[in-house]
């Protein structure tokens, strides 16, 4: 039962992290994408989140931010899995 709560907490935390990440990316998007790139309008088609997946349109700071986001999610899920295994082995 504890493992189910841990899994549910991991899912909720994932959605919270993704929401915060997208909010920061959209709110401060000019910092993370190069609007001067001539291919920007055709590549993104007006959606700033598309720039998140095109490395040529991200600045170095944007690439670090995306990397930190991925590492945070991976680290969080490793912790969730370890906590689930420990909770199952104890209970």
Secondary structure, 3 states (H helix, E strand, C coil): CHHHHHHHHHHHHHHHHHHHHHHHHHHCHHHHECCCCCCHHHHHCCCHHHHHHCHHHECHHHHHHHHHHHHHHHHHHHHHHHHHHHHHHHC
